[in-house]
Amino acid sequence: MNQKKVSMILLLILLVATLAITPSVEATLIWSDEIRLTTNVALDGYPSIAQTNDGRIWVVWKSRKNGNSDLYYKIYQGTWSNEIRLTIDRNEDINPSITQLKNLTIWVVWASNRTGSYDLFCKSSPDNGLSWSIDTRLTVSGNNYQQAILQAKDGNIWVVWASGNYDVFYKVFNGVTWSNETSLITDPSLDITPSISQTQDGRIWVVWASSRMGDYEIFHKTFNGSSWSPDKPLTTDTKKEDTNPTIFQTTDGVIWVVWAASEFTPTATDELYYMTSTDNGATWSATIQLTKNTFDDTWPDALQARDFSIWITWGSNRDANGNWDLYYKTTLLGDVNNDGQINMEDLALIARALLTTPASGGTPGAWWAWNPDADLDRNNRVDGDDLAIAGKNYGKPAT
C-alpha cells in the first residue's frame, strides 16, 4: 500500500477513533472471491494443498495437459509460480497428497497404474523442490488409490487410502520400515475417499465417505494411540450424496471437515460444504454451503496458513467450455471485532493498538493498549502492515 493511501486511512481512523467499540463475541468468516488457479484445456483435478516452513503454499494435482495423466504443482509466495511437472509416465498418475515433514523434507504420495493395476507411490524433496527422489512404490496388492498422508507428532508417517474392494486401509512408516497394510473399516458397504489429520489432543482422525446408510454420507473415527473409536456418521442428509471429505484443525482448536455433495436430481451439481467442531468432535455446527453455481465443485482440500487464514482448493468445470480446472478461495484478514465485515471500526481498533507489542501491556479496551486481534500478521507488533492488510480487504462483507 502506498504512503498516500496509508495516510488517508490514518486520517479516517482519527475521525472515528473515539467511538465506543464493543467487539462481537462470535466470529464470522469473510471469504475472498473464488479464484481460478489453472487454465488448461485438459482436465485438472484432485488438488492437494500444503504450506511449507518457509511460508510458501503448495498445490499439487493431476493434469492431462500433456496427454497423459501426470502430476503438477504450483507454489504461492505473493504470486503463483508457473506449473511444474512432477511425474513423467505414460500411465495414469492420480490423487496426489502432499505434506512437509519435521525434517523439512516434502513428500508427495499418489496412485499410479504403471504396474498394471493401481498402487501407491511416493517421492520426496529435501530441498524445497529443487530436486526430487525417484518414484518409490508403497503397495503391491493392486487397486489402491484415493490416498492421504500425515506425519504425526511422534514422527511416524501415516498413509491412508481406499482399496479396489471399497474398503479403507492404512500403513505407518516409523522412519526405518513400513508397517503391514491394515484394514481400518470392516463394514461391507462401500467406503471411499479417506482423509487423515491429527488434532491437538494427539488423536489421529480419519474421515471418509460410506454408502452404509443407503447413500454416501461422511463418517469419521479416531485413534487414541492404542485403539480406534467406532465409526461415527458426520452427515445424515439423505437428500444428498456426500463424498471427498478433507479434515484439518485450526490453531484455536476448531476442527473443520470440508466435502462435496450433490442432490439426487438430474440437474444437480456438486457443491462444497463444511462443518466445524469447537469441542474436539463432541458436537458439530450446522452444515454450511461454501460454493453455489450451476457447475460441479468437487475434490476439496484445505488448510489453515501460518497467517491464520483458511485456504480451500478444489476442481470445477465452471469454465465456459466445460473444462475442469482448479480454483481456490481464502478467508480474509481484518475483521478485528468479528462482526462479519471489515470496516472503519476494525481500522479504529488497529489504530488504538498501533505500535504496541505484548510487552506494552495496558488495560484491555483502553485507548492505547496491546490487542492481539489487531496483530493481523501475527508478528507480535501492531503496525502499518496490519493497517495495510485491513485496508486491502476493506469493505468486504461476510458470506
Contacts in CASP RR format, 6 or more apart in sequence:
PFRMAT RR
TARGET T0000
AUTHOR 0000-0000-0000
METHOD contacts of the structure
MODEL  1
MNQKKVSMILLLILLVATLAITPSVEATLIWSDEIRLTTNVALDGYPSIA
QTNDGRIWVVWKSRKNGNSDLYYKIYQGTWSNEIRLTIDRNEDINPSITQ
LKNLTIWVVWASNRTGSYDLFCKSSPDNGLSWSIDTRLTVSGNNYQQAIL
QAKDGNIWVVWASGNYDVFYKVFNGVTWSNETSLITDPSLDITPSISQTQ
DGRIWVVWASSRMGDYEIFHKTFNGSSWSPDKPLTTDTKKEDTNPTIFQT
TDGVIWVVWAASEFTPTATDELYYMTSTDNGATWSATIQLTKNTFDDTWP
DALQARDFSIWITWGSNRDANGNWDLYYKTTLLGDVNNDGQINMEDLALI
ARALLTTPASGGTPGAWWAWNPDADLDRNNRVDGDDLAIAGKNYGKPAT
1 387 0 8 1.000
1 388 0 8 1.000
1 391 0 8 1.000
1 392 0 8 1.000
6 384 0 8 1.000
6 387 0 8 1.000
6 388 0 8 1.000
9 347 0 8 1.000
9 387 0 8 1.000
9 391 0 8 1.000
10 351 0 8 1.000
10 387 0 8 1.000
12 344 0 8 1.000
12 347 0 8 1.000
13 344 0 8 1.000
13 347 0 8 1.000
13 348 0 8 1.000
13 350 0 8 1.000
13 351 0 8 1.000
14 351 0 8 1.000
16 344 0 8 1.000
16 345 0 8 1.000
16 348 0 8 1.000
17 348 0 8 1.000
17 351 0 8 1.000
17 352 0 8 1.000
19 345 0 8 1.000
19 348 0 8 1.000
21 337 0 8 1.000
21 345 0 8 1.000
21 348 0 8 1.000
21 349 0 8 1.000
22 337 0 8 1.000
23 336 0 8 1.000
23 337 0 8 1.000
23 338 0 8 1.000
23 339 0 8 1.000
23 349 0 8 1.000
23 373 0 8 1.000
24 337 0 8 1.000
24 338 0 8 1.000
24 339 0 8 1.000
24 340 0 8 1.000
25 338 0 8 1.000
26 338 0 8 1.000
27 335 0 8 1.000
27 338 0 8 1.000
28 335 0 8 1.000
28 338 0 8 1.000
28 339 0 8 1.000
28 340 0 8 1.000
28 398 0 8 1.000
29 310 0 8 1.000
29 331 0 8 1.000
29 398 0 8 1.000
29 399 0 8 1.000
30 331 0 8 1.000
30 332 0 8 1.000
30 334 0 8 1.000
30 335 0 8 1.000
30 340 0 8 1.000
30 341 0 8 1.000
30 342 0 8 1.000
30 393 0 8 1.000
30 396 0 8 1.000
30 397 0 8 1.000
30 398 0 8 1.000
30 399 0 8 1.000
31 290 0 8 1.000
31 329 0 8 1.000
31 330 0 8 1.000
31 331 0 8 1.000
31 332 0 8 1.000
31 399 0 8 1.000
32 329 0 8 1.000
32 330 0 8 1.000
32 331 0 8 1.000
32 332 0 8 1.000
33 329 0 8 1.000
34 291 0 8 1.000
34 327 0 8 1.000
34 328 0 8 1.000
34 329 0 8 1.000
35 327 0 8 1.000
35 328 0 8 1.000
35 329 0 8 1.000
36 325 0 8 1.000
36 326 0 8 1.000
36 327 0 8 1.000
37 47 0 8 1.000
37 59 0 8 1.000
37 74 0 8 1.000
37 80 0 8 1.000
37 313 0 8 1.000
37 325 0 8 1.000
37 326 0 8 1.000
37 327 0 8 1.000
37 328 0 8 1.000
38 44 0 8 1.000
38 61 0 8 1.000
38 63 0 8 1.000
38 74 0 8 1.000
38 83 0 8 1.000
38 325 0 8 1.000
38 326 0 8 1.000
39 325 0 8 1.000
40 63 0 8 1.000
40 65 0 8 1.000
40 323 0 8 1.000
40 325 0 8 1.000
41 65 0 8 1.000
41 321 0 8 1.000
41 323 0 8 1.000
42 63 0 8 1.000
42 64 0 8 1.000
42 65 0 8 1.000
42 66 0 8 1.000
42 67 0 8 1.000
42 323 0 8 1.000
43 62 0 8 1.000
43 63 0 8 1.000
43 64 0 8 1.000
43 323 0 8 1.000
43 324 0 8 1.000
44 61 0 8 1.000
44 62 0 8 1.000
44 63 0 8 1.000
44 64 0 8 1.000
44 65 0 8 1.000
44 72 0 8 1.000
44 315 0 8 1.000
44 324 0 8 1.000
44 325 0 8 1.000
44 326 0 8 1.000
45 61 0 8 1.000
45 62 0 8 1.000
45 63 0 8 1.000
45 299 0 8 1.000
45 315 0 8 1.000
45 324 0 8 1.000
45 325 0 8 1.000
45 326 0 8 1.000
46 61 0 8 1.000
46 62 0 8 1.000
46 94 0 8 1.000
46 95 0 8 1.000
46 96 0 8 1.000
46 299 0 8 1.000
46 315 0 8 1.000
47 59 0 8 1.000
47 60 0 8 1.000
47 61 0 8 1.000
47 299 0 8 1.000
47 301 0 8 1.000
47 313 0 8 1.000
47 314 0 8 1.000
47 315 0 8 1.000
47 326 0 8 1.000
48 59 0 8 1.000
48 60 0 8 1.000
48 61 0 8 1.000
48 96 0 8 1.000
48 97 0 8 1.000
48 98 0 8 1.000
48 108 0 8 1.000
48 301 0 8 1.000
49 57 0 8 1.000
49 58 0 8 1.000
49 59 0 8 1.000
49 98 0 8 1.000
49 301 0 8 1.000
49 302 0 8 1.000
49 303 0 8 1.000
49 311 0 8 1.000
49 313 0 8 1.000
49 328 0 8 1.000
50 57 0 8 1.000
50 58 0 8 1.000
50 98 0 8 1.000
50 99 0 8 1.000
50 100 0 8 1.000
50 106 0 8 1.000
50 303 0 8 1.000
51 57 0 8 1.000
51 58 0 8 1.000
51 100 0 8 1.000
51 303 0 8 1.000
51 305 0 8 1.000
51 306 0 8 1.000
52 58 0 8 1.000
52 100 0 8 1.000
52 104 0 8 1.000
52 106 0 8 1.000
52 128 0 8 1.000
53 100 0 8 1.000
53 104 0 8 1.000
54 128 0 8 1.000
55 77 0 8 1.000
55 305 0 8 1.000
55 306 0 8 1.000
56 75 0 8 1.000
56 76 0 8 1.000
56 77 0 8 1.000
56 128 0 8 1.000
57 75 0 8 1.000
57 76 0 8 1.000
57 77 0 8 1.000
57 305 0 8 1.000
57 311 0 8 1.000
58 73 0 8 1.000
58 74 0 8 1.000
58 75 0 8 1.000
58 76 0 8 1.000
58 98 0 8 1.000
58 106 0 8 1.000
59 73 0 8 1.000
59 74 0 8 1.000
59 76 0 8 1.000
59 313 0 8 1.000
59 326 0 8 1.000
59 328 0 8 1.000
60 71 0 8 1.000
60 72 0 8 1.000
60 73 0 8 1.000
60 86 0 8 1.000
60 96 0 8 1.000
60 98 0 8 1.000
60 108 0 8 1.000
61 71 0 8 1.000
61 72 0 8 1.000
61 73 0 8 1.000
61 96 0 8 1.000
61 326 0 8 1.000
62 69 0 8 1.000
62 70 0 8 1.000
62 71 0 8 1.000
62 72 0 8 1.000
62 93 0 8 1.000
62 94 0 8 1.000
62 95 0 8 1.000
62 96 0 8 1.000
62 110 0 8 1.000
63 69 0 8 1.000
63 70 0 8 1.000
63 71 0 8 1.000
63 72 0 8 1.000
63 83 0 8 1.000
65 72 0 8 1.000
65 83 0 8 1.000
66 85 0 8 1.000
68 89 0 8 1.000
68 90 0 8 1.000
68 91 0 8 1.000
68 92 0 8 1.000
68 93 0 8 1.000
69 91 0 8 1.000
69 92 0 8 1.000
69 93 0 8 1.000
69 94 0 8 1.000
70 85 0 8 1.000
70 86 0 8 1.000
70 87 0 8 1.000
70 88 0 8 1.000
70 89 0 8 1.000
70 93 0 8 1.000
71 85 0 8 1.000
71 86 0 8 1.000
71 87 0 8 1.000
71 93 0 8 1.000
71 96 0 8 1.000
71 108 0 8 1.000
71 110 0 8 1.000
72 83 0 8 1.000
72 84 0 8 1.000
72 85 0 8 1.000
72 86 0 8 1.000
73 83 0 8 1.000
73 84 0 8 1.000
73 86 0 8 1.000
73 98 0 8 1.000
74 80 0 8 1.000
74 81 0 8 1.000
74 82 0 8 1.000
74 83 0 8 1.000
74 84 0 8 1.000
75 81 0 8 1.000
75 84 0 8 1.000
86 96 0 8 1.000
86 108 0 8 1.000
86 123 0 8 1.000
86 132 0 8 1.000
87 93 0 8 1.000
87 110 0 8 1.000
87 112 0 8 1.000
87 123 0 8 1.000
87 135 0 8 1.000
89 112 0 8 1.000
89 114 0 8 1.000
89 135 0 8 1.000
90 114 0 8 1.000
91 112 0 8 1.000
91 113 0 8 1.000
91 114 0 8 1.000
91 116 0 8 1.000
92 111 0 8 1.000
92 112 0 8 1.000
92 113 0 8 1.000
92 114 0 8 1.000
92 118 0 8 1.000
93 110 0 8 1.000
93 111 0 8 1.000
93 112 0 8 1.000
93 114 0 8 1.000
93 121 0 8 1.000
94 110 0 8 1.000
94 111 0 8 1.000
94 112 0 8 1.000
94 118 0 8 1.000
94 145 0 8 1.000
95 110 0 8 1.000
95 111 0 8 1.000
95 145 0 8 1.000
95 146 0 8 1.000
95 147 0 8 1.000
96 108 0 8 1.000
96 109 0 8 1.000
96 110 0 8 1.000
97 108 0 8 1.000
97 109 0 8 1.000
97 110 0 8 1.000
97 147 0 8 1.000
97 148 0 8 1.000
97 149 0 8 1.000
98 106 0 8 1.000
98 107 0 8 1.000
98 108 0 8 1.000
98 149 0 8 1.000
99 106 0 8 1.000
99 107 0 8 1.000
99 149 0 8 1.000
99 150 0 8 1.000
99 151 0 8 1.000
100 106 0 8 1.000
100 107 0 8 1.000
101 107 0 8 1.000
101 151 0 8 1.000
101 155 0 8 1.000
101 157 0 8 1.000
102 151 0 8 1.000
102 155 0 8 1.000
104 126 0 8 1.000
104 128 0 8 1.000
105 124 0 8 1.000
105 125 0 8 1.000
105 126 0 8 1.000
106 124 0 8 1.000
106 125 0 8 1.000
106 128 0 8 1.000
106 129 0 8 1.000
107 122 0 8 1.000
107 123 0 8 1.000
107 124 0 8 1.000
107 149 0 8 1.000
107 157 0 8 1.000
108 122 0 8 1.000
108 123 0 8 1.000
108 124 0 8 1.000
109 120 0 8 1.000
109 121 0 8 1.000
109 122 0 8 1.000
109 138 0 8 1.000
109 147 0 8 1.000
109 148 0 8 1.000
109 149 0 8 1.000
109 159 0 8 1.000
110 120 0 8 1.000
110 121 0 8 1.000
110 122 0 8 1.000
110 147 0 8 1.000
111 118 0 8 1.000
111 119 0 8 1.000
111 120 0 8 1.000
111 121 0 8 1.000
111 144 0 8 1.000
111 145 0 8 1.000
111 146 0 8 1.000
111 147 0 8 1.000
111 161 0 8 1.000
112 118 0 8 1.000
112 119 0 8 1.000
112 121 0 8 1.000
112 135 0 8 1.000
113 119 0 8 1.000
115 137 0 8 1.000
115 142 0 8 1.000
117 142 0 8 1.000
117 143 0 8 1.000
118 142 0 8 1.000
118 143 0 8 1.000
118 144 0 8 1.000
118 145 0 8 1.000
118 164 0 8 1.000
119 137 0 8 1.000
119 138 0 8 1.000
119 139 0 8 1.000
119 140 0 8 1.000
119 141 0 8 1.000
119 142 0 8 1.000
119 144 0 8 1.000
120 137 0 8 1.000
120 138 0 8 1.000
120 139 0 8 1.000
120 144 0 8 1.000
120 145 0 8 1.000
120 147 0 8 1.000
120 159 0 8 1.000
120 161 0 8 1.000
121 135 0 8 1.000
121 136 0 8 1.000
121 137 0 8 1.000
121 138 0 8 1.000
122 135 0 8 1.000
122 136 0 8 1.000
122 138 0 8 1.000
122 149 0 8 1.000
122 159 0 8 1.000
123 132 0 8 1.000
123 133 0 8 1.000
123 134 0 8 1.000
123 135 0 8 1.000
123 136 0 8 1.000
124 132 0 8 1.000
124 133 0 8 1.000
125 131 0 8 1.000
125 132 0 8 1.000
125 133 0 8 1.000
138 159 0 8 1.000
138 171 0 8 1.000
138 178 0 8 1.000
139 161 0 8 1.000
139 171 0 8 1.000
139 181 0 8 1.000
141 163 0 8 1.000
141 181 0 8 1.000
142 164 0 8 1.000
143 163 0 8 1.000
143 164 0 8 1.000
143 165 0 8 1.000
144 161 0 8 1.000
144 162 0 8 1.000
144 163 0 8 1.000
144 164 0 8 1.000
144 169 0 8 1.000
145 161 0 8 1.000
145 162 0 8 1.000
145 164 0 8 1.000
146 161 0 8 1.000
146 162 0 8 1.000
146 192 0 8 1.000
146 193 0 8 1.000
146 194 0 8 1.000
147 159 0 8 1.000
147 160 0 8 1.000
147 161 0 8 1.000
147 162 0 8 1.000
147 194 0 8 1.000
148 159 0 8 1.000
148 160 0 8 1.000
148 161 0 8 1.000
148 194 0 8 1.000
148 195 0 8 1.000
148 196 0 8 1.000
149 157 0 8 1.000
149 158 0 8 1.000
149 159 0 8 1.000
149 196 0 8 1.000
150 157 0 8 1.000
150 158 0 8 1.000
150 160 0 8 1.000
150 196 0 8 1.000
150 197 0 8 1.000
150 198 0 8 1.000
150 204 0 8 1.000
151 157 0 8 1.000
151 158 0 8 1.000
152 158 0 8 1.000
152 198 0 8 1.000
152 202 0 8 1.000
152 204 0 8 1.000
153 198 0 8 1.000
153 202 0 8 1.000
155 175 0 8 1.000
156 172 0 8 1.000
156 173 0 8 1.000
156 174 0 8 1.000
156 175 0 8 1.000
157 172 0 8 1.000
157 173 0 8 1.000
157 175 0 8 1.000
158 170 0 8 1.000
158 171 0 8 1.000
158 172 0 8 1.000
158 196 0 8 1.000
158 204 0 8 1.000
159 170 0 8 1.000
159 171 0 8 1.000
159 172 0 8 1.000
159 173 0 8 1.000
160 168 0 8 1.000
160 169 0 8 1.000
160 170 0 8 1.000
160 184 0 8 1.000
160 194 0 8 1.000
160 195 0 8 1.000
160 196 0 8 1.000
160 206 0 8 1.000
161 168 0 8 1.000
161 169 0 8 1.000
161 170 0 8 1.000
161 194 0 8 1.000
162 168 0 8 1.000
162 169 0 8 1.000
162 191 0 8 1.000
162 192 0 8 1.000
162 193 0 8 1.000
162 194 0 8 1.000
162 208 0 8 1.000
163 169 0 8 1.000
166 189 0 8 1.000
166 190 0 8 1.000
166 191 0 8 1.000
166 192 0 8 1.000
167 183 0 8 1.000
167 184 0 8 1.000
167 185 0 8 1.000
167 186 0 8 1.000
167 191 0 8 1.000
168 183 0 8 1.000
168 184 0 8 1.000
168 185 0 8 1.000
168 191 0 8 1.000
168 192 0 8 1.000
168 194 0 8 1.000
168 206 0 8 1.000
168 208 0 8 1.000
169 181 0 8 1.000
169 182 0 8 1.000
169 183 0 8 1.000
169 184 0 8 1.000
170 181 0 8 1.000
170 182 0 8 1.000
170 184 0 8 1.000
170 196 0 8 1.000
170 206 0 8 1.000
171 178 0 8 1.000
171 179 0 8 1.000
171 180 0 8 1.000
171 181 0 8 1.000
171 182 0 8 1.000
172 178 0 8 1.000
172 179 0 8 1.000
173 179 0 8 1.000
184 194 0 8 1.000
184 206 0 8 1.000
184 221 0 8 1.000
184 228 0 8 1.000
185 191 0 8 1.000
185 208 0 8 1.000
185 210 0 8 1.000
185 231 0 8 1.000
187 210 0 8 1.000
187 212 0 8 1.000
187 231 0 8 1.000
189 210 0 8 1.000
189 211 0 8 1.000
189 212 0 8 1.000
189 214 0 8 1.000
190 210 0 8 1.000
190 211 0 8 1.000
190 216 0 8 1.000
191 208 0 8 1.000
191 209 0 8 1.000
191 210 0 8 1.000
191 211 0 8 1.000
191 212 0 8 1.000
191 219 0 8 1.000
192 208 0 8 1.000
192 209 0 8 1.000
192 210 0 8 1.000
192 216 0 8 1.000
192 243 0 8 1.000
193 208 0 8 1.000
193 209 0 8 1.000
193 243 0 8 1.000
193 244 0 8 1.000
193 245 0 8 1.000
194 206 0 8 1.000
194 207 0 8 1.000
194 208 0 8 1.000
195 206 0 8 1.000
195 207 0 8 1.000
195 208 0 8 1.000
195 245 0 8 1.000
195 246 0 8 1.000
195 247 0 8 1.000
196 204 0 8 1.000
196 205 0 8 1.000
196 206 0 8 1.000
196 247 0 8 1.000
197 204 0 8 1.000
197 205 0 8 1.000
197 247 0 8 1.000
197 248 0 8 1.000
197 249 0 8 1.000
198 204 0 8 1.000
198 205 0 8 1.000
199 205 0 8 1.000
199 249 0 8 1.000
199 253 0 8 1.000
199 255 0 8 1.000
199 280 0 8 1.000
200 249 0 8 1.000
200 253 0 8 1.000
201 280 0 8 1.000
202 224 0 8 1.000
202 225 0 8 1.000
203 222 0 8 1.000
203 223 0 8 1.000
203 224 0 8 1.000
203 225 0 8 1.000
203 280 0 8 1.000
204 222 0 8 1.000
204 223 0 8 1.000
204 225 0 8 1.000
205 220 0 8 1.000
205 221 0 8 1.000
205 222 0 8 1.000
205 247 0 8 1.000
205 255 0 8 1.000
206 220 0 8 1.000
206 221 0 8 1.000
206 222 0 8 1.000
206 223 0 8 1.000
207 218 0 8 1.000
207 219 0 8 1.000
207 220 0 8 1.000
207 234 0 8 1.000
207 245 0 8 1.000
207 246 0 8 1.000
207 247 0 8 1.000
207 257 0 8 1.000
208 218 0 8 1.000
208 219 0 8 1.000
208 220 0 8 1.000
208 245 0 8 1.000
209 216 0 8 1.000
209 217 0 8 1.000
209 218 0 8 1.000
209 219 0 8 1.000
209 242 0 8 1.000
209 243 0 8 1.000
209 244 0 8 1.000
209 245 0 8 1.000
209 259 0 8 1.000
210 216 0 8 1.000
210 217 0 8 1.000
210 218 0 8 1.000
210 219 0 8 1.000
210 231 0 8 1.000
212 219 0 8 1.000
213 233 0 8 1.000
213 236 0 8 1.000
213 238 0 8 1.000
214 238 0 8 1.000
215 238 0 8 1.000
215 240 0 8 1.000
215 241 0 8 1.000
215 242 0 8 1.000
215 264 0 8 1.000
216 241 0 8 1.000
216 242 0 8 1.000
216 243 0 8 1.000
217 233 0 8 1.000
217 234 0 8 1.000
217 235 0 8 1.000
217 236 0 8 1.000
217 237 0 8 1.000
217 242 0 8 1.000
218 233 0 8 1.000
218 234 0 8 1.000
218 235 0 8 1.000
218 242 0 8 1.000
218 245 0 8 1.000
218 257 0 8 1.000
218 259 0 8 1.000
219 231 0 8 1.000
219 232 0 8 1.000
219 233 0 8 1.000
219 234 0 8 1.000
220 231 0 8 1.000
220 232 0 8 1.000
220 234 0 8 1.000
220 247 0 8 1.000
220 257 0 8 1.000
221 228 0 8 1.000
221 229 0 8 1.000
221 230 0 8 1.000
221 231 0 8 1.000
221 232 0 8 1.000
222 228 0 8 1.000
222 229 0 8 1.000
223 229 0 8 1.000
234 245 0 8 1.000
234 257 0 8 1.000
234 275 0 8 1.000
234 284 0 8 1.000
235 242 0 8 1.000
235 259 0 8 1.000
235 261 0 8 1.000
235 275 0 8 1.000
235 287 0 8 1.000
237 261 0 8 1.000
237 287 0 8 1.000
239 263 0 8 1.000
239 264 0 8 1.000
240 261 0 8 1.000
240 262 0 8 1.000
240 263 0 8 1.000
240 264 0 8 1.000
241 261 0 8 1.000
241 262 0 8 1.000
241 264 0 8 1.000
242 259 0 8 1.000
242 260 0 8 1.000
242 261 0 8 1.000
242 273 0 8 1.000
243 259 0 8 1.000
243 260 0 8 1.000
243 261 0 8 1.000
243 298 0 8 1.000
244 259 0 8 1.000
244 260 0 8 1.000
244 298 0 8 1.000
244 299 0 8 1.000
244 300 0 8 1.000
245 257 0 8 1.000
245 258 0 8 1.000
245 259 0 8 1.000
246 257 0 8 1.000
246 258 0 8 1.000
246 259 0 8 1.000
246 300 0 8 1.000
246 301 0 8 1.000
246 302 0 8 1.000
247 255 0 8 1.000
247 256 0 8 1.000
247 257 0 8 1.000
247 258 0 8 1.000
248 255 0 8 1.000
248 256 0 8 1.000
248 302 0 8 1.000
248 303 0 8 1.000
248 304 0 8 1.000
249 255 0 8 1.000
249 256 0 8 1.000
249 304 0 8 1.000
250 256 0 8 1.000
250 304 0 8 1.000
250 308 0 8 1.000
250 310 0 8 1.000
251 304 0 8 1.000
251 308 0 8 1.000
253 278 0 8 1.000
254 276 0 8 1.000
254 277 0 8 1.000
254 278 0 8 1.000
255 276 0 8 1.000
255 277 0 8 1.000
255 280 0 8 1.000
255 281 0 8 1.000
256 274 0 8 1.000
256 275 0 8 1.000
256 276 0 8 1.000
256 302 0 8 1.000
256 310 0 8 1.000
257 274 0 8 1.000
257 275 0 8 1.000
257 276 0 8 1.000
258 272 0 8 1.000
258 273 0 8 1.000
258 274 0 8 1.000
258 290 0 8 1.000
258 300 0 8 1.000
258 302 0 8 1.000
258 312 0 8 1.000
259 272 0 8 1.000
259 273 0 8 1.000
259 274 0 8 1.000
259 300 0 8 1.000
260 270 0 8 1.000
260 271 0 8 1.000
260 272 0 8 1.000
260 273 0 8 1.000
260 297 0 8 1.000
260 298 0 8 1.000
260 299 0 8 1.000
260 300 0 8 1.000
260 314 0 8 1.000
261 270 0 8 1.000
261 271 0 8 1.000
261 273 0 8 1.000
262 268 0 8 1.000
262 269 0 8 1.000
262 270 0 8 1.000
262 271 0 8 1.000
262 296 0 8 1.000
269 293 0 8 1.000
269 294 0 8 1.000
269 295 0 8 1.000
269 296 0 8 1.000
269 297 0 8 1.000
270 296 0 8 1.000
270 297 0 8 1.000
270 298 0 8 1.000
271 289 0 8 1.000
271 290 0 8 1.000
271 291 0 8 1.000
271 292 0 8 1.000
271 293 0 8 1.000
271 297 0 8 1.000
272 289 0 8 1.000
272 290 0 8 1.000
272 291 0 8 1.000
272 297 0 8 1.000
272 298 0 8 1.000
272 300 0 8 1.000
272 312 0 8 1.000
272 314 0 8 1.000
273 287 0 8 1.000
273 288 0 8 1.000
273 289 0 8 1.000
273 290 0 8 1.000
274 287 0 8 1.000
274 288 0 8 1.000
274 290 0 8 1.000
275 284 0 8 1.000
275 285 0 8 1.000
275 286 0 8 1.000
275 287 0 8 1.000
275 288 0 8 1.000
276 284 0 8 1.000
276 285 0 8 1.000
277 283 0 8 1.000
277 284 0 8 1.000
277 285 0 8 1.000
290 312 0 8 1.000
290 329 0 8 1.000
291 297 0 8 1.000
291 314 0 8 1.000
291 316 0 8 1.000
293 318 0 8 1.000
295 316 0 8 1.000
295 317 0 8 1.000
295 318 0 8 1.000
295 322 0 8 1.000
296 315 0 8 1.000
296 316 0 8 1.000
296 317 0 8 1.000
296 318 0 8 1.000
297 314 0 8 1.000
297 315 0 8 1.000
297 316 0 8 1.000
297 318 0 8 1.000
297 327 0 8 1.000
298 314 0 8 1.000
298 315 0 8 1.000
298 316 0 8 1.000
299 314 0 8 1.000
299 315 0 8 1.000
300 312 0 8 1.000
300 313 0 8 1.000
300 314 0 8 1.000
301 312 0 8 1.000
301 313 0 8 1.000
301 314 0 8 1.000
302 310 0 8 1.000
302 311 0 8 1.000
302 312 0 8 1.000
302 313 0 8 1.000
303 310 0 8 1.000
303 311 0 8 1.000
304 310 0 8 1.000
304 311 0 8 1.000
305 311 0 8 1.000
305 330 0 8 1.000
306 378 0 8 1.000
307 333 0 8 1.000
307 376 0 8 1.000
307 377 0 8 1.000
307 378 0 8 1.000
308 333 0 8 1.000
308 378 0 8 1.000
309 330 0 8 1.000
309 331 0 8 1.000
309 332 0 8 1.000
309 333 0 8 1.000
310 330 0 8 1.000
310 331 0 8 1.000
311 328 0 8 1.000
311 329 0 8 1.000
311 330 0 8 1.000
312 328 0 8 1.000
312 329 0 8 1.000
312 330 0 8 1.000
313 326 0 8 1.000
313 327 0 8 1.000
313 328 0 8 1.000
314 326 0 8 1.000
314 327 0 8 1.000
314 328 0 8 1.000
315 324 0 8 1.000
315 325 0 8 1.000
315 326 0 8 1.000
315 327 0 8 1.000
316 324 0 8 1.000
316 325 0 8 1.000
316 326 0 8 1.000
316 327 0 8 1.000
317 323 0 8 1.000
317 324 0 8 1.000
317 325 0 8 1.000
318 327 0 8 1.000
319 325 0 8 1.000
332 342 0 8 1.000
332 393 0 8 1.000
332 396 0 8 1.000
333 376 0 8 1.000
333 389 0 8 1.000
333 390 0 8 1.000
333 393 0 8 1.000
334 342 0 8 1.000
334 346 0 8 1.000
334 376 0 8 1.000
334 389 0 8 1.000
334 390 0 8 1.000
334 391 0 8 1.000
334 393 0 8 1.000
335 341 0 8 1.000
335 342 0 8 1.000
335 346 0 8 1.000
335 398 0 8 1.000
336 345 0 8 1.000
336 346 0 8 1.000
336 349 0 8 1.000
336 350 0 8 1.000
336 371 0 8 1.000
336 373 0 8 1.000
336 374 0 8 1.000
336 376 0 8 1.000
336 390 0 8 1.000
337 345 0 8 1.000
337 346 0 8 1.000
337 349 0 8 1.000
337 373 0 8 1.000
338 373 0 8 1.000
339 345 0 8 1.000
340 397 0 8 1.000
340 398 0 8 1.000
341 395 0 8 1.000
341 396 0 8 1.000
341 397 0 8 1.000
341 398 0 8 1.000
342 390 0 8 1.000
342 391 0 8 1.000
342 393 0 8 1.000
342 394 0 8 1.000
342 395 0 8 1.000
342 396 0 8 1.000
343 394 0 8 1.000
343 395 0 8 1.000
346 390 0 8 1.000
347 387 0 8 1.000
347 390 0 8 1.000
347 391 0 8 1.000
347 394 0 8 1.000
349 371 0 8 1.000
349 373 0 8 1.000
349 374 0 8 1.000
350 371 0 8 1.000
350 374 0 8 1.000
350 376 0 8 1.000
350 382 0 8 1.000
350 386 0 8 1.000
350 387 0 8 1.000
350 390 0 8 1.000
351 387 0 8 1.000
352 365 0 8 1.000
352 367 0 8 1.000
352 368 0 8 1.000
352 369 0 8 1.000
352 371 0 8 1.000
352 374 0 8 1.000
353 368 0 8 1.000
353 369 0 8 1.000
353 370 0 8 1.000
353 371 0 8 1.000
353 374 0 8 1.000
353 375 0 8 1.000
353 382 0 8 1.000
354 382 0 8 1.000
354 383 0 8 1.000
354 384 0 8 1.000
354 387 0 8 1.000
355 381 0 8 1.000
355 382 0 8 1.000
355 383 0 8 1.000
356 368 0 8 1.000
356 369 0 8 1.000
356 370 0 8 1.000
356 371 0 8 1.000
356 381 0 8 1.000
356 382 0 8 1.000
357 370 0 8 1.000
357 380 0 8 1.000
357 381 0 8 1.000
357 382 0 8 1.000
358 370 0 8 1.000
358 372 0 8 1.000
358 380 0 8 1.000
360 369 0 8 1.000
360 370 0 8 1.000
361 369 0 8 1.000
361 370 0 8 1.000
362 368 0 8 1.000
362 369 0 8 1.000
362 370 0 8 1.000
363 369 0 8 1.000
364 371 0 8 1.000
365 371 0 8 1.000
370 382 0 8 1.000
371 382 0 8 1.000
374 382 0 8 1.000
374 386 0 8 1.000
375 381 0 8 1.000
375 382 0 8 1.000
375 386 0 8 1.000
376 385 0 8 1.000
376 386 0 8 1.000
376 389 0 8 1.000
376 390 0 8 1.000
377 385 0 8 1.000
377 386 0 8 1.000
377 389 0 8 1.000
379 385 0 8 1.000
END
